[in-house]
């Protein structure tokens, strides 16, 4: 049964990923991305990594893709159509894809995996116990967490700077808000 | 019967359980629409819908008129009307997404119940076991994750309708949902910090939250609404905002947006949006009750186990300790609390006026978010000192 489910959801994930790239309509692309994320999170659930699965749904499917959709709909009201790919894009992306597949293949072909099932079963359940997960984040992986936080802060500041620019262009144009004094 | 049920394969049992829960949730969600009309009528001092009386059923003595008075037949007539009405799809819409939107609305609304424990029973050792569909550690995180998907139905409905008012409604709705989600999550964190006391395994399970509220003693039996009133208050407000209820029903403020994101919808598709909203309300109030109002415990300081033992000592009936009776009793207590809560939702709707859009944003970002962060910091310090 799990094998059948695995094949069904892998096929769904792959189909959605292809749909994300191949779709002409940007909204359809974003929704394919959403389906793709849901498929991946089902695969995580099947690995008993519930925390990862639901964080994926919460952060990516719930917030990031919703913002993508938002921006597509707000900025691009012409039916969300995008121009066909340029030749250069196709060449570059196929090279990148080939490199990625080669990297993944060499990782699996040459990497050392512990195939001892007993040792795997006795390993601490890293993603199942939330407390262990949190403790690891604050001890072993402190530096990456701090770095990612710093990157996010930089990104946020950038967004504030970019979005402020437009307002200063037309100082007289500000729409009066209901709370303003006349 | 019970042995036969447990001899079935797991997957069949899970499907039966899931369908059973949906078969309860969906009609209750639909019945809430009639309750809404009745409560509105009482709030405005008028009888409300009470005239639908099919000739045979209304002749049943006593029950017939009572059912008629409470508008039960109106509910059936309403459902029939919405089912058999012509299903118009306007010509200017994007058909695929237009049809998808109500389905996407229903799916998260019905699936969040998976993580909600709605009852409990005692096993032979006196241990409390929850009645729920999926008892996983993730608990409330799963609820938040699935509930955050409900924003897609609004965006899709507003965008696919390809007309101005639905689009405006969808933009407002999604901005509101995203703004209040943050305060909602932060308001719950103190509860989860408190239940993850040192020495226990980490868990976000709602079952654990209820267990913590059913311990013996003065502090053990206290519901979290007394210990963390500010959290409860913020969470309550954000439930109102997340389910688009008055005073936060921006998305469908009919005075300035015609009907909001579902302006172009009709008949059964339209009603699906409403049933989804009521189902979200039911699940949302269920989570509030589990977090702050003791879950399936009847009263503060009186846990379910004490009640059952007390009844058993009083009456000496053997079936009082039977798991099925205890399960049904706890589900009954929980559902009663949820229904009282739904009534409060409706009461508020017909009491408070609607906020303006800028007020909604200001309350969300400038009042609730700082308040919830301050609340979190205070409780982090307090819990660190108390549980040292």
Interface residues (C-beta under 8 A of the other chain):
Chain A: X1 X27 X34 X50 X51 X54 X55 X57 X58 X61 X62 X63 X66 X67 X69 X70 X73 X74 X128 X129 X130 X131 X132 X133 X134 X177 X178 X179
Chain B: X11 X97 X136 X137 X138 X141 X142 X144 X145 X146 X148 X149 X151 X152 X155 X159 X167 X171 X174 X178 X196 X201 X202 X203 X204 X356 X358 X362
